[in-house]
Amino acid sequence: MRTCILDGNNITDKETLHDIFSSSLQLPDWYGRNLDALCDCLSDIQEETEIRLLHAESLEEHLGHYAKALIKAISRVCQDNPRIHFRHSA
């Protein structure tokens, strides 16, 4: 199982967030580093993958609305792709 750990304490901007996704999930070169592109990539994943969000409240402090949109987007992908597992604190 692949795992992507997002630590909200250490993610202070969108660039860092997308760097973590890109490197930990080995996303393709065409990955556009935005939420739409992330959803497209996650929808295509064929192996069991866990995305773990630690310190969600810190991520929201750093990224504001973008953090909330990220959580919603990943949750939607999980409904469409049963291989994606999302663990986060509310």
Helices and strands as residue ranges (DSSP letters): E 2-7, H 14-24, H 35-44, E 49-54, H 56-63, H 65-80, E 84-88
